């Protein structure tokens, strides 16, 4: 019997076709439906705040904090 813990792991290949992490982007700018709704409902006055919030919400720091919160209930 082999006492090596790696004996049961299959050798495979390096996965190269994965997209980069979705982070450091503006979530508001990527949400066309939300932008259209803001315009339709005459809420364009909130655009600057929404852009700032969208940038913060898509930052790697905030995404990491969200992941930590999910792991540490």
C-alpha positions as a LaTeX table, in Angstrom:
\begin{tabular}{lrrr}
\hline
Residue & $x$ (\AA) & $y$ (\AA) & $z$ (\AA) \\
\hline
Unk1 & 0.00 & 0.00 & 0.00 \\
Unk2 & 1.32 & 3.41 & $-0.97$ \\
Unk3 & 1.40 & 5.88 & 1.94 \\
Unk4 & 1.87 & 8.82 & $-0.41$ \\
Unk5 & $-1.27$ & 11.01 & $-0.18$ \\
Unk6 & $-0.82$ & 12.12 & $-3.79$ \\
Unk7 & $-1.14$ & 8.57 & $-5.08$ \\
Unk8 & $-4.88$ & 8.96 & $-5.55$ \\
Unk9 & $-4.83$ & 12.25 & $-7.43$ \\
Unk10 & $-4.96$ & 12.02 & $-11.19$ \\
Unk11 & $-2.35$ & 13.87 & $-13.18$ \\
Unk12 & $-4.02$ & 16.29 & $-15.54$ \\
Unk13 & $-3.26$ & 19.36 & $-17.60$ \\
Unk14 & $-3.10$ & 23.05 & $-16.84$ \\
Unk15 & $-6.42$ & 24.77 & $-17.55$ \\
Unk16 & $-5.82$ & 27.82 & $-19.74$ \\
Unk17 & $-9.27$ & 28.64 & $-21.12$ \\
Unk18 & $-10.64$ & 30.36 & $-18.03$ \\
Unk19 & $-11.54$ & 34.05 & $-18.08$ \\
Unk20 & $-9.83$ & 36.37 & $-15.64$ \\
Unk21 & $-11.57$ & 37.16 & $-12.37$ \\
Unk22 & $-14.48$ & 39.54 & $-12.77$ \\
Unk23 & $-13.24$ & 42.44 & $-10.66$ \\
Unk24 & $-12.19$ & 46.06 & $-10.89$ \\
Unk25 & $-15.00$ & 47.09 & $-13.20$ \\
Unk26 & $-17.99$ & 49.39 & $-12.88$ \\
Unk27 & $-21.09$ & 47.27 & $-12.29$ \\
Unk28 & $-23.42$ & 50.16 & $-13.10$ \\
Unk29 & $-21.81$ & 50.80 & $-16.48$ \\
Unk30 & $-22.20$ & 47.11 & $-17.31$ \\
Unk31 & $-25.91$ & 47.02 & $-16.46$ \\
Unk32 & $-27.61$ & 48.42 & $-19.55$ \\
Unk33 & $-31.11$ & 47.62 & $-18.28$ \\
Unk34 & $-30.49$ & 49.57 & $-15.07$ \\
Unk35 & $-29.10$ & 52.55 & $-17.00$ \\
Unk36 & $-32.14$ & 52.52 & $-19.28$ \\
Unk37 & $-34.48$ & 52.35 & $-16.28$ \\
Unk38 & $-32.70$ & 55.27 & $-14.61$ \\
Unk39 & $-33.18$ & 57.31 & $-17.77$ \\
Unk40 & $-36.79$ & 56.22 & $-18.28$ \\
Unk41 & $-37.76$ & 57.03 & $-14.70$ \\
Unk42 & $-36.20$ & 60.52 & $-14.83$ \\
Unk43 & $-33.52$ & 59.60 & $-12.31$ \\
Unk44 & $-30.56$ & 60.83 & $-14.36$ \\
Unk45 & $-29.82$ & 63.17 & $-11.45$ \\
Unk46 & $-28.44$ & 60.08 & $-9.66$ \\
Unk47 & $-26.02$ & 59.09 & $-12.44$ \\
Unk48 & $-22.87$ & 60.38 & $-10.70$ \\
Unk49 & $-23.73$ & 58.57 & $-7.47$ \\
Unk50 & $-24.60$ & 55.39 & $-9.37$ \\
Unk51 & $-21.31$ & 55.53 & $-11.28$ \\
Unk52 & $-19.38$ & 55.96 & $-8.02$ \\
Unk53 & $-21.29$ & 53.15 & $-6.32$ \\
Unk54 & $-20.89$ & 50.92 & $-9.37$ \\
Unk55 & $-17.13$ & 51.44 & $-9.34$ \\
Unk56 & $-16.92$ & 50.65 & $-5.63$ \\
Unk57 & $-19.17$ & 47.58 & $-5.92$ \\
Unk58 & $-17.02$ & 46.10 & $-8.68$ \\
Unk59 & $-13.70$ & 46.67 & $-6.93$ \\
Unk60 & $-11.63$ & 43.65 & $-5.98$ \\
Unk61 & $-11.56$ & 44.82 & $-2.34$ \\
Unk62 & $-15.37$ & 44.85 & $-2.03$ \\
Unk63 & $-15.73$ & 41.57 & $-3.91$ \\
Unk64 & $-13.22$ & 39.97 & $-1.52$ \\
Unk65 & $-15.10$ & 41.36 & 1.50 \\
Unk66 & $-18.29$ & 39.81 & 0.11 \\
Unk67 & $-16.57$ & 36.44 & $-0.32$ \\
Unk68 & $-15.26$ & 36.61 & 3.24 \\
Unk69 & $-18.73$ & 37.45 & 4.54 \\
Unk70 & $-20.19$ & 34.44 & 2.70 \\
Unk71 & $-17.53$ & 32.14 & 4.17 \\
Unk72 & $-17.80$ & 33.48 & 7.74 \\
Unk73 & $-21.45$ & 33.72 & 8.58 \\
\hline
\end{tabular}
